[in-house]
Amino acid sequence: MHRDEILLCSKCGESYANGRSFHDFSAAAIIASVEASLGRLKTDYIDILLLHSDGRDVEILTQTDALEGLGQLKRSGKIGAMGISAKTPTGIREAARSCDIVMAPFSQVEPALANALTEAHDQGLGVLAIKGLFSGHLEARPAIEFVLSQPFIDALVIGTLNPAHLELAVEIAENMPNRG
């Protein structure tokens, strides 16, 4: 395996049972989740670990011991960077106080978080955009080019079930100025 050639990003804080989603942002649950993931992935570390927000970004970051759990995992070397997959401007701003990375929805038709993401990036956070294709409702080339042309976006996470769509997304990103 070429683990050193792969950047592995995962989320924690949400689990599924009996077709339902459950959130637990306790340090104990986060550590247990990561330990289980490391076993399933047959690796000893995750490069980026994000809290999978249920929309209560600020509460998760300030009223739970989730950051304590992430900090323990980071100090132990089991994760590299820690952050949150945020949904709100206030959550992004709070993440800038204690995290390394923030992930948030950003697209041509959903640019509302641009100011908060710019501030976070200016404060040194890595910024990952999601939903850049607006859940598949936008044409790939212009949508990807729009997101990746923003100076505060470090990477765009593309989700697809179609390998041809993934190949196209990689081609577009690699051919963008300053992105290849």
N, C-alpha and C positions, 0 to 999 in steps of 0.2 A: 504494500500500500504506500502511496505517496502522500501521506498526511500533511507533510510540510508544504505541499503544493496546493492545498485546499484551504479556503477560508470558510469555516463552519460557523453559521449563525443559527441560533435557535431561540425559542421563546419559552417562558415559564410562567406559572401563576394560573394557568387554565388547564383543566383536564376534562375528560369526557367519560361518562358512564351512562349506560342505558339510553343512549341517544340524546343525552342532555349535557350541557356545558356547565362546569362548576369552576368558580374562581376561589383561590386560596393564596393570599399574598403573605402568609407567615414565612418567616425565615426557615422554619423546619420543613414546610411543604416545598419551598423553592429548592432547598438543598437536596431533599429526597428526590425531587423531580429531576434535578441535574444528575444525581448519582445514577438514577435509572436510565436516563438518556445516554450517559457515558457508556454504560454497560451494553445497551442496545446498539449503539454506534461503534462499539469496540474501539474507543479512543480514550485518551486520558485528559483531554481538554477540549473546550468549546471556545472558539476565538471571540465570538460576540454572543452575549446572552441578554435578551430583552424581556422585560416584564410585559406580559400580554394584557394590556389595560382593557378593562371593561367599560371605559369611559370616565371613570373616577380617577383620572390621572393624579391630581394633586393629593387626594386622600390616600391613594396607594403609596405615593412617595413620602408623605409626611405623617400619616396616621397608622401605618403598619410597620412591621420590622423587615419589610421586603429588601430595603437597601442594606440592612445589616446582613441578611442572608447573601446578597450579591457580593458584599464586601468580603465576607468569609470565604466565599468561593474564589474570589479574585486573589486574595492573599494566599490561598492554598495552591494557586496555579491551575485550578480546574476550569477557570474562565479567564479570558484576556480582558476584553472590554465589557462594560456593563451599561445597560440603558433601559429605555422603555419604548414600547410601541404606543405612542401617545395619540390622543384624539382631539386635544384642546390646546388653544394658545397658552392658557395658564399652566397646563401640564408640561408643555414644552419649555416654558420659562423656568418652571420648578426643576425640571430635569437638568437644565444648564447649571444648577447649583450643586449637583451631586453625581451626575452621570458622565459617561464618556461618549455616548451615542444616543441619538434619538431617531426613531422611525415614525413617519407620519404620512397620511394621505396628501398627495399633491399632484395636480394635473391642470391642464388648460381650463377645464370646467370646474375644478375644485381647488382654486388657488388661495383659499381663505387663510391658510396657515403660513403663508409666505413670510410675513413680517416676523412672526415668532421663530420660524426656522432660520431666517437670516440672523436674528439676534443670537440664537443658539450657536450657529456656525461661527459667528464673529467672536463668541466666547470660547471657541476651541472644540465644540462638540462635533463629532462626525454626524452627518445628516443623511439618512437613508429615506428615499421616497418610496411610497407604495401607492398602488391604484393609479399609476401614471397613465394607464390606458382606460381609466374610468370603467373598470370591470369589463373591458373588452368592447366598450361602446365608442371608442375613438379609433381613428385610423392610426396604425402603428407608427409609421415613419414620422409624421409631424408631432404626434403625441410624445414619443420618446425624445425626439430632438428638442421639443419645448422644455421638457423636464430637465434633461441633461445640460441644456444651455444656461440654466440658472446657476449663478456662481455659488450659491449656498447649498446646492445638492451635490453630495459626494458620490452617490450611487442610486440607481433605480432598481428596485426589486420587481422582477417580472414573474408573474405566475401564469403558467400555461399547461395545458394537457397535450398540446400539439408541438412536436419537435420542430416542424417547419417554422412555426411562429417564434420559437425560441431562437432558432438559427437566424431569422430575420432581425430579431431584437439585438442579438450579439453583433451582427453585421452593421446595423445602424449605429450602435454605440461605439464600435471600434473605428468607424469612419468619421466620427465627430471630431472637430478640432479640439485638441488638448484632452482627449478621452482615450485614445487608442492604446 
